[in-house]
Amino acid sequence: MAILTELPEEQEAAVTYDVFLSFRGKDTRLGFMDHLYQALVNENISTFLDEEEVEIGEELKPELARAIKSSRASIIVLSKNYASSTWCLDELVMILEQRRVSDHFVLPIFYSVEPTNIRKQESTFGEALFEHKQRIESEKDVEKKTQGARKLEMWTKGLTEIADLKGKDATGRRETVVIEEVVKEISTRLELHLQRRMRIPHLIGMGDSIYTISSWLKRGSSEILTICGMPGIGKTTLAKHMYMLQCHEFETSSFVGGIGRRCEQQTCLLLDLQKQLLGDILKKKNVEENNADLCTSKVEKALSRKKTLLVLDDVDNFEQLDVLIGTEGFHPGSKIIVTTKDGSLTEKCSLFRMKFPPKHTKLALHGLSDTASMRLLCWQAFGNNDPKKGYEKEAQQLAEYCGGHPLALKVLGSSLINKDASIWSDVLQMLEAKGYLTDVQESVQKALQISFDSLSGDCKELFKHIACFFVGKEREVTETILRECGFPTSYGITELIDRCLLTIGGRNELRMHQLLQEMGRDLVRKESPEKPWKRSRVWKHEESLDLLKKDKGTQRIQGLILDTNLLRKEHNFKDDDVNKSFRADQPIQIVYEFFLRIWLFFSRLLLMLSSSHCKNVELRADALRKMDKLKLLQLNHVKIDGSYKNFPEGLRWLCMHGFHSKFIPSGLPMENLVALDMSYSNLTQLWKKPKLLGSLKILNLSYCKIVRVEGFSWLPVLERLILTNCESLIHVCESIGGCDGLVILDLSYCSKLSNVPISISKLKNVRRLSLDGCLGASEFLMRMKDMESYASSSIIPKTPKSFWLTSLVALSLKGNNLSNESFPKDFSSMSMLKKLYLNKNPIDSLPDCVRSLSRLEELDVGECWMLKSVLCPPPTIKYLSTENCLSLIKITFPQEMSSPSVLYHYGAESLSEIEGRIKIQDIAEIDEQILCSLGWTNLQHLKHQKIRIQDSYRFSPPKKDPVQVLYEFGILAYVFLGKQFQIGYLIKARVHQYQYR
């Protein structure tokens, strides 16, 4: 097309715009086109719109020709005066030429015109072309006249061609609806959402969370998702990733980032955040509103009218949610994602106090796996998922140090770019030294401390206590001790959990991320960096020993721990340490290692002979006399000389493992003591002369040489008595029955205790009783059985129920040589029992009394070598373990079970039948990737099987494997829970063929 402006070839290839707009200004510029342009821009669609009006007869500007050729699509708005502009007609011809020579997409919009009139050049289009023809024919310049005739011919053909293309008819329709359709059509045709997804970086190690959120987003109802976790754990990164991935699926969307941080910097910023949110939803650049309440009302209306994806990032106050989303609810299908460091925050907002609160899901992030941690560290340091050769060991150790914390891994990896392996080793040693903070630690700690700074004063002190002394300790024990230290422990620990500064492990123990624990301890260290005795807490064993030896105790110290066994380990050399110091290339590496190991042996021997740390440490009791505020004290494997009267009277927790004396000294102040732990000690009796301990709630004498435990009347508030592995124990006084507050009693592996006190049956509050491997357990059950028989023959038929512990929640009877005849006929009086452990007993079937447990949820009969069948356990059962039951043949679950149980029977080689109520969904509908991730292979045959949903199923393995093999790994079931199918549990067993009945 010589008559139109040509562009150089290299410029034609460059794509600058997504869309070029062609329109007649006087028809649509101030209305339809302005709204269309704004809608396209709001969807991040790069759009060219020319602001100039052009008079008839002017040539097409080179900039417009270049814009057309550098655009991926064109929208042509054909209005009644479109053809009156020669510039518009030139644009039309060039756009259609671009469509012929490339994949340029053209979308016509018929704005108050009929396509037939355009195709046949009738009405205003015919009139305009007639006027152009007259003007051309009146031209006196022959060349211009010829050129004009050629143009007229192309204009006519162009109008005919554009009228035949599929477009949008705007005649008689609401402009907003038409514009919405146009934007969606352009986005779909250009696959803009796919391009955005290609620009989204891959998140290492977050596949499970991405899958969870993706599934949540596909639900049809309007819901709120809270992503919570400690600072730097990846909440914002994950939310932003999902937003970019899925925002195109919604009518409108908004990502409001850094809410807490931005509000902290400027108190009136919430109004600005409201304006941003409202502008995103309404797709307006500028929102004029100076009243926060009115703005909230407008946001509520906007959210109720459109299906919206909304991400509110870093919310640290529920009032922020009240202001930003209001209380009126959302349009069906809308999704709100909230990221926060406080897992309880979302449900505190006003929206959840309405009559019909929205559905709420919580997703807690706990960090990356070891493999993902290594990949992220290496990606930051090397730009690769794997470490460079020679860096493998250091990379693994540094990744382990970060504990799966993404921010720490990123900061650490970035700091080690282009650094030698020796520098990696030095950095690791500095990190582990913990005497000062490296730049990496300071960067990470700055982020972590945001959550700590938001705590109240009591919660801050509680956090420090736990970080220094109680990580790994049982939650209830910790709460009991620290409550007596003046802390609101129930509230405080719950608050720390909600703020993701603390988690609870599977055994109810307190867990804290290593980086958080280091932060808490560093806050204490900063109280006096060079003088530990001026700090409130001393947890490093070496510092504690030095402090006590030099008699530097002060009134500032609230807690101190010293364990000389751990101290020895700290001072012992490790093979790894030596290997780091000496590096050699093959072949002399083997010779080096040989002599290094010899040197290591003699170094350790010399250390044991010369170091005072490795001898039995002896301390004077008066080293504690100045510590008036000391409440928490651990002196493990330490010999104390002098009078124990010098111990602080305010002690609440005293732990003295390996105590050398045969009895507790009478001078030891114990009036305020709440917990006493004398495990692994030489105690043969508690004390020579009993004394009233009115505060003692926890007494742990595990692995002691104690022979008799008496005088329970002197322990009126005792709640926990732990006598595990007291192999010399022969007598526990019947006065234990008077400890009304006793909650936990553990007599496990007291191999000489032939008579378990029958009075424990009178305990009204005991929740956990453990008699594993206890010599008197069988006799105890027989005595209970005799009493039951006697009572059943009396005139009071309900008497037997008084002989069993009605408050018991967990009962453990492992390894007690109990046969079926050893058990009473009825356990129904233990109406609260949920956990029962009968491992390693010669039972051949499930004892009848077990079926009378109306609330039993967990039953373990593992390693019962004579067990042949487990028939109809209580219908409340949720977990059944028959691990290594070599004689087990059959398991039958009751038909009336409300939900299926988890069955674990690894090693049950003879098992041939499993019956129970489980629902299985058609395997053909299960995603193959999910199956493969769970260990399934060769799925082609299984995917074509039509498995009907049944109320019960039965597996009967044949002697030889059939063609339909379901593999030893297990059966993947879609288990019916509530009203929806969810991925169920893996049943580990030798199961090869299924058959329904």
DACOR-V627940 format. One record per residue. N is the residue number from 1. PHI is phi in radians with two decimals (* if undefined). Layout:
BEGIN
n | phi
N | PHI
N | PHI
END
This chain:
BEGIN
n | phi
1 | *
2 | -1.15
3 | -1.34
4 | -1.84
5 | -1.14
6 | -1.61
7 | -2.05
8 | -1.03
9 | -1.03
10 | -1.20
11 | -1.34
12 | -1.10
13 | -1.33
14 | -1.33
15 | -1.71
16 | -1.87
17 | -2.15
18 | -1.39
19 | -2.38
20 | -1.91
21 | -1.78
22 | -2.05
23 | -2.79
24 | -1.70
25 | -0.99
26 | -1.24
27 | -1.53
28 | -2.35
29 | -1.00
30 | -1.47
31 | -2.19
32 | -1.01
33 | -1.16
34 | -1.10
35 | -1.20
36 | -1.13
37 | -1.04
38 | -1.11
39 | -1.12
40 | -1.13
41 | -1.11
42 | -1.11
43 | -1.61
44 | 1.05
45 | -1.69
46 | -1.17
47 | -2.24
48 | -1.75
49 | -2.36
50 | -1.50
51 | -1.53
52 | -1.59
53 | -1.53
54 | -2.05
55 | -1.37
56 | -1.10
57 | 1.76
58 | -1.33
59 | -1.35
60 | -1.13
61 | -1.18
62 | -1.02
63 | -1.09
64 | -1.22
65 | -1.05
66 | -1.16
67 | -1.13
68 | -1.10
69 | -1.25
70 | -1.76
71 | -1.87
72 | -1.54
73 | -2.68
74 | -2.34
75 | -1.94
76 | -1.90
77 | -1.63
78 | -1.57
79 | -1.89
80 | -1.10
81 | -1.82
82 | -1.03
83 | -1.29
84 | -1.30
85 | -1.75
86 | -1.14
87 | -1.14
88 | -1.07
89 | -1.20
90 | -1.12
91 | -1.05
92 | -1.02
93 | -1.11
94 | -1.19
95 | -1.11
96 | -1.20
97 | -1.14
98 | -1.12
99 | -1.15
100 | -1.28
101 | -1.69
102 | -2.58
103 | -1.61
104 | -1.09
105 | -1.61
106 | -2.10
107 | -2.16
108 | -1.46
109 | -2.09
110 | -1.63
111 | -1.67
112 | 1.02
113 | -2.40
114 | -1.74
115 | -0.96
116 | -1.11
117 | -1.13
118 | -1.27
119 | -1.09
120 | -1.72
121 | 0.91
122 | -1.92
123 | 1.02
124 | -1.13
125 | -1.24
126 | -1.14
127 | -1.12
128 | -1.13
129 | -1.14
130 | -1.11
131 | -1.13
132 | -1.10
133 | -1.14
134 | -1.11
135 | -1.11
136 | -1.16
137 | -1.17
138 | -1.45
139 | -1.21
140 | -1.50
141 | -1.29
142 | -1.08
143 | -1.11
144 | -1.17
145 | -1.13
146 | -1.13
147 | -1.09
148 | -1.12
149 | -1.11
150 | -1.15
151 | -1.08
152 | -1.02
153 | -1.12
154 | -1.20
155 | -1.12
156 | -1.10
157 | -1.11
158 | -1.09
159 | -1.14
160 | -1.12
161 | -1.14
162 | -1.19
163 | -1.20
164 | -1.51
165 | -1.37
166 | -1.27
167 | -2.49
168 | -1.99
169 | -1.67
170 | -1.67
171 | -1.17
172 | 1.26
173 | -2.06
174 | -1.18
175 | -1.08
176 | -1.09
177 | -1.20
178 | -1.09
179 | -1.09
180 | -1.06
181 | -1.16
182 | -1.13
183 | -1.07
184 | -1.13
185 | -1.09
186 | -1.11
187 | -1.06
188 | -1.22
189 | -1.12
190 | -1.52
191 | 0.92
192 | -1.13
193 | -1.14
194 | -1.24
195 | -1.10
196 | -1.12
197 | -1.12
198 | -1.16
199 | -1.49
200 | -1.35
201 | -1.19
202 | -1.28
203 | -1.62
204 | -1.37
205 | 1.38
206 | -2.01
207 | -1.02
208 | -1.12
209 | -1.17
210 | -1.10
211 | -1.12
212 | -1.08
213 | -1.21
214 | -1.05
215 | -1.13
216 | -1.12
217 | -1.16
218 | -1.41
219 | -1.16
220 | -1.37
221 | -1.46
222 | -1.41
223 | -2.55
224 | -2.07
225 | -2.05
226 | -1.84
227 | -1.74
228 | -2.15
229 | 2.87
230 | -1.13
231 | -0.99
232 | 1.40
233 | -1.47
234 | 1.94
235 | -1.11
236 | -1.13
237 | -1.04
238 | -1.16
239 | -1.10
240 | -1.15
241 | -1.05
242 | -1.18
243 | -1.10
244 | -1.12
245 | -1.32
246 | -2.11
247 | -1.07
248 | -1.19
249 | -1.40
250 | -1.99
251 | -1.11
252 | -2.62
253 | -2.70
254 | -2.74
255 | -2.08
256 | -1.85
257 | -1.70
258 | 1.00
259 | -1.08
260 | -1.07
261 | -1.12
262 | -1.20
263 | -1.22
264 | -1.16
265 | -1.33
266 | -2.64
267 | -1.13
268 | -1.60
269 | -1.28
270 | -0.99
271 | -1.11
272 | -1.13
273 | -1.15
274 | -1.05
275 | -1.10
276 | -1.06
277 | -1.09
278 | -1.13
279 | -1.09
280 | -1.14
281 | -1.20
282 | -1.46
283 | 1.07
284 | -2.11
285 | -1.27
286 | -2.15
287 | -2.00
288 | -1.67
289 | -2.80
290 | -1.98
291 | -1.97
292 | -1.12
293 | -1.12
294 | -1.14
295 | -1.14
296 | -1.05
297 | -1.08
298 | -1.17
299 | -1.12
300 | -1.01
301 | -1.12
302 | -1.13
303 | -1.18
304 | -1.40
305 | -1.77
306 | -2.31
307 | -1.23
308 | -2.14
309 | -1.86
310 | -2.21
311 | -2.01
312 | -1.92
313 | -1.69
314 | 1.06
315 | -1.37
316 | -2.14
317 | -2.65
318 | -1.11
319 | -1.13
320 | -1.10
321 | -1.18
322 | -1.00
323 | -1.28
324 | -1.46
325 | -2.11
326 | 1.20
327 | -2.34
328 | -1.60
329 | 1.47
330 | -2.33
331 | -1.14
332 | -0.91
333 | 1.58
334 | -1.23
335 | -2.28
336 | -2.03
337 | -1.93
338 | -2.03
339 | -1.86
340 | -2.77
341 | -1.54
342 | -2.03
343 | -1.16
344 | -1.64
345 | -1.16
346 | -1.03
347 | -1.32
348 | -1.53
349 | -1.27
350 | -1.07
351 | -1.01
352 | -1.52
353 | -1.77
354 | -1.34
355 | -1.09
356 | -2.16
357 | -1.21
358 | -1.25
359 | -1.19
360 | -2.33
361 | -2.16
362 | -2.03
363 | -2.13
364 | -1.69
365 | -1.69
366 | -2.07
367 | 1.96
368 | -1.63
369 | -1.24
370 | -1.05
371 | -1.13
372 | -1.15
373 | -1.07
374 | -1.08
375 | -1.12
376 | -1.16
377 | -1.05
378 | -1.19
379 | -1.11
380 | -1.23
381 | -1.52
382 | -2.01
383 | 1.27
384 | -2.54
385 | -1.35
386 | -2.11
387 | -1.24
388 | -1.19
389 | -1.10
390 | 1.68
391 | -1.92
392 | -1.01
393 | -1.18
394 | -1.13
395 | -1.10
396 | -1.13
397 | -1.18
398 | -1.19
399 | -1.12
400 | -1.13
401 | -1.05
402 | -1.26
403 | 1.06
404 | 1.34
405 | -1.50
406 | -1.04
407 | -1.10
408 | -1.08
409 | -1.13
410 | -1.16
411 | -1.12
412 | -1.16
413 | -1.08
414 | -1.13
415 | -1.29
416 | -1.91
417 | -1.08
418 | 1.09
419 | -1.73
420 | -1.21
421 | -1.07
422 | -1.12
423 | -1.19
424 | -1.03
425 | -1.12
426 | -1.09
427 | -1.10
428 | -1.08
429 | -1.11
430 | -1.16
431 | -1.14
432 | -1.39
433 | -1.11
434 | 1.08
435 | -1.49
436 | -2.69
437 | -1.71
438 | -1.39
439 | -1.05
440 | -1.08
441 | -1.11
442 | -1.12
443 | -1.12
444 | -1.23
445 | -1.11
446 | -1.05
447 | -1.26
448 | -1.13
449 | -1.27
450 | -1.04
451 | -1.17
452 | -1.10
453 | -1.11
454 | -1.45
455 | -1.38
456 | -1.28
457 | -1.03
458 | -1.09
459 | -1.19
460 | -1.11
461 | -1.17
462 | -1.10
463 | -1.04
464 | -1.14
465 | -1.03
466 | -1.17
467 | -1.06
468 | -1.49
469 | -2.27
470 | -2.09
471 | -1.14
472 | 1.64
473 | -1.48
474 | -1.13
475 | -1.06
476 | -1.13
477 | -1.13
478 | -1.07
479 | -1.06
480 | -1.10
481 | -1.19
482 | -1.29
483 | -1.10
484 | -1.32
485 | -1.58
486 | 1.70
487 | -1.73
488 | -1.37
489 | -1.16
490 | -1.06
491 | -1.18
492 | -1.11
493 | -1.18
494 | -1.06
495 | -1.12
496 | -1.14
497 | -1.18
498 | -1.04
499 | -1.55
500 | 1.08
501 | -1.65
502 | -2.65
503 | -2.30
504 | -1.98
505 | -1.40
506 | -1.11
507 | -1.81
508 | 1.14
509 | -1.60
510 | -1.37
511 | -2.16
512 | -2.48
513 | -1.01
514 | -0.95
515 | -1.20
516 | -1.20
517 | -1.10
518 | -1.09
519 | -1.10
520 | -1.05
521 | -1.22
522 | -1.18
523 | -1.08
524 | -1.25
525 | -1.05
526 | -1.18
527 | -1.07
528 | -2.83
529 | -0.99
530 | -1.84
531 | -2.25
532 | -1.00
533 | -1.20
534 | -1.73
535 | -1.65
536 | -1.42
537 | -2.49
538 | -2.21
539 | -2.07
540 | -1.41
541 | -1.05
542 | -1.15
543 | -1.16
544 | -1.12
545 | -1.11
546 | -1.09
547 | -1.09
548 | -1.27
549 | -1.14
550 | -1.62
551 | 0.97
552 | -1.86
553 | -1.06
554 | -2.35
555 | -1.30
556 | -1.31
557 | -1.32
558 | -1.77
559 | -2.60
560 | -2.62
561 | -2.27
562 | -2.54
563 | -2.29
564 | -1.21
565 | -1.14
566 | -1.18
567 | -1.12
568 | -1.08
569 | -1.11
570 | -1.12
571 | -1.65
572 | -1.32
573 | -1.32
574 | -2.01
575 | -0.98
576 | -1.09
577 | -1.09
578 | -1.21
579 | -1.11
580 | -1.17
581 | -1.40
582 | -2.17
583 | -2.14
584 | -2.56
585 | -1.57
586 | -1.11
587 | -1.62
588 | -1.34
589 | -1.04
590 | -1.11
591 | -1.13
592 | -1.00
593 | -1.08
594 | -1.09
595 | -1.24
596 | -1.13
597 | -1.20
598 | -1.14
599 | -1.06
600 | -1.09
601 | -1.07
602 | -1.23
603 | -1.13
604 | -1.15
605 | -1.08
606 | -1.09
607 | -1.10
608 | -1.14
609 | -1.40
610 | -1.80
611 | -1.41
612 | -1.22
613 | -1.19
614 | -1.72
615 | -1.59
616 | -1.14
617 | -1.35
618 | -2.04
619 | -2.26
620 | -1.52
621 | -1.11
622 | -1.29
623 | -1.15
624 | -1.77
625 | -1.14
626 | -1.52
627 | -1.60
628 | -1.16
629 | -1.68
630 | -1.21
631 | -2.09
632 | -2.16
633 | -2.43
634 | -2.21
635 | -2.26
636 | -1.50
637 | 1.02
638 | -2.16
639 | -1.63
640 | -1.82
641 | -1.90
642 | 1.80
643 | -1.42
644 | -1.33
645 | -1.15
646 | -1.38
647 | -1.15
648 | -1.03
649 | -1.32
650 | -1.56
651 | -1.04
652 | -1.90
653 | -2.29
654 | -2.25
655 | -2.13
656 | -2.37
657 | -1.11
658 | 1.22
659 | -1.06
660 | -1.43
661 | -1.40
662 | -1.54
663 | -2.71
664 | -1.30
665 | -1.03
666 | -1.19
667 | -1.43
668 | -1.21
669 | -1.17
670 | -2.24
671 | -1.07
672 | -1.79
673 | -1.20
674 | -1.78
675 | -2.34
676 | -2.21
677 | -2.11
678 | -2.05
679 | -1.03
680 | 1.04
681 | -1.77
682 | -1.56
683 | -1.01
684 | -1.89
685 | -2.60
686 | -1.14
687 | -2.77
688 | -1.25
689 | -2.26
690 | -1.09
691 | -2.49
692 | -1.22
693 | -1.99
694 | -1.32
695 | -1.99
696 | -1.22
697 | -1.95
698 | -2.23
699 | -2.27
700 | -2.07
701 | -2.10
702 | -1.01
703 | 1.06
704 | -1.57
705 | -1.64
706 | -1.08
707 | -1.79
708 | -2.33
709 | -2.10
710 | -2.38
711 | 1.29
712 | -1.21
713 | -1.18
714 | -1.49
715 | -2.15
716 | -1.20
717 | -1.99
718 | -1.05
719 | -2.01
720 | -2.35
721 | -2.23
722 | -1.99
723 | -2.14
724 | -1.04
725 | 1.01
726 | -1.49
727 | -1.27
728 | -1.68
729 | -1.19
730 | -2.11
731 | -2.62
732 | -2.11
733 | -1.11
734 | -1.14
735 | -1.16
736 | -1.07
737 | -1.12
738 | -1.55
739 | -1.44
740 | -1.11
741 | -1.56
742 | -1.11
743 | -1.91
744 | -2.26
745 | -2.28
746 | -2.15
747 | -2.01
748 | -1.10
749 | 1.02
750 | -1.52
751 | -1.25
752 | -1.93
753 | -1.45
754 | -1.44
755 | -2.12
756 | -1.34
757 | -1.01
758 | -1.18
759 | -1.21
760 | -1.14
761 | -1.16
762 | -1.53
763 | -1.13
764 | -1.64
765 | -2.12
766 | -1.16
767 | -1.89
768 | -2.36
769 | -2.22
770 | -2.11
771 | -2.15
772 | -1.03
773 | 1.00
774 | -1.56
775 | -0.99
776 | -1.56
777 | -1.12
778 | -1.11
779 | -1.12
780 | -1.08
781 | -1.12
782 | -1.13
783 | -1.13
784 | -1.14
785 | -1.17
786 | -1.12
787 | -1.15
788 | -1.14
789 | -1.10
790 | -1.12
791 | -1.19
792 | -1.21
793 | -1.60
794 | -1.48
795 | -1.41
796 | -1.89
797 | -1.12
798 | -1.63
799 | -1.04
800 | -0.92
801 | -1.16
802 | -1.36
803 | -1.57
804 | -2.03
805 | -1.26
806 | -1.26
807 | -1.67
808 | -1.15
809 | -1.88
810 | -2.34
811 | -2.27
812 | -2.11
813 | -2.27
814 | -1.25
815 | 1.02
816 | -1.99
817 | 0.98
818 | -1.61
819 | -1.74
820 | -1.05
821 | -1.28
822 | -1.31
823 | -1.60
824 | -1.10
825 | -1.29
826 | -2.36
827 | -1.96
828 | -1.12
829 | -1.19
830 | -1.47
831 | -1.22
832 | -1.70
833 | -1.16
834 | -2.02
835 | -2.25
836 | -2.37
837 | -2.08
838 | -2.11
839 | -1.02
840 | 1.01
841 | -2.11
842 | -1.42
843 | -1.48
844 | -1.82
845 | -2.70
846 | -1.22
847 | -0.98
848 | -1.02
849 | -1.10
850 | -1.13
851 | -1.19
852 | -1.54
853 | -1.49
854 | -1.30
855 | -2.17
856 | -1.13
857 | -2.01
858 | -2.25
859 | -2.30
860 | -2.15
861 | -2.11
862 | -1.05
863 | 1.07
864 | -1.49
865 | -1.18
866 | -1.69
867 | -1.17
868 | -1.86
869 | -2.64
870 | -2.17
871 | -1.89
872 | 0.88
873 | -1.15
874 | -0.94
875 | -1.15
876 | -1.48
877 | -1.09
878 | -2.03
879 | -2.48
880 | -2.27
881 | -2.04
882 | -2.18
883 | -1.03
884 | 0.99
885 | -1.54
886 | -1.17
887 | -1.72
888 | -1.17
889 | -1.99
890 | -2.42
891 | -2.25
892 | -2.26
893 | -1.64
894 | -1.15
895 | -1.18
896 | -1.46
897 | -1.03
898 | -1.32
899 | -2.64
900 | -1.23
901 | -1.78
902 | -1.47
903 | -2.01
904 | -2.14
905 | -2.43
906 | -1.10
907 | 1.54
908 | -1.48
909 | -1.17
910 | -1.63
911 | -1.09
912 | -2.17
913 | -2.39
914 | -2.28
915 | -2.11
916 | 3.07
917 | -1.53
918 | -2.49
919 | -1.94
920 | -2.01
921 | -1.61
922 | -0.89
923 | -1.09
924 | -1.08
925 | -1.57
926 | -1.48
927 | -1.07
928 | -1.09
929 | -1.11
930 | -1.11
931 | -1.07
932 | -1.11
933 | -1.15
934 | -1.66
935 | 1.81
936 | -1.45
937 | -2.40
938 | 0.86
939 | -1.58
940 | -1.02
941 | -1.25
942 | -1.13
943 | -1.20
944 | -1.80
945 | -1.41
946 | -1.77
947 | -1.73
948 | -1.35
949 | -1.27
950 | -2.19
951 | -1.42
952 | -2.58
953 | -2.50
954 | -2.53
955 | -1.88
956 | -2.29
957 | -1.23
958 | -1.35
959 | -1.23
960 | -2.04
961 | -1.15
962 | -1.42
963 | -1.14
964 | -1.42
965 | -1.80
966 | -1.78
967 | 1.11
968 | -1.21
969 | -1.06
970 | 2.52
971 | -2.09
972 | -1.56
973 | -2.00
974 | -1.60
975 | -1.65
976 | -1.41
977 | -2.17
978 | 1.21
979 | -2.04
980 | -2.46
981 | -1.46
982 | -2.32
983 | -1.11
984 | -1.65
985 | -1.92
986 | -1.54
987 | -1.66
988 | -1.49
989 | -2.99
990 | -1.50
991 | -2.18
992 | -2.05
993 | -2.60
994 | -2.04
995 | -2.64
996 | -1.70
997 | -2.25
END
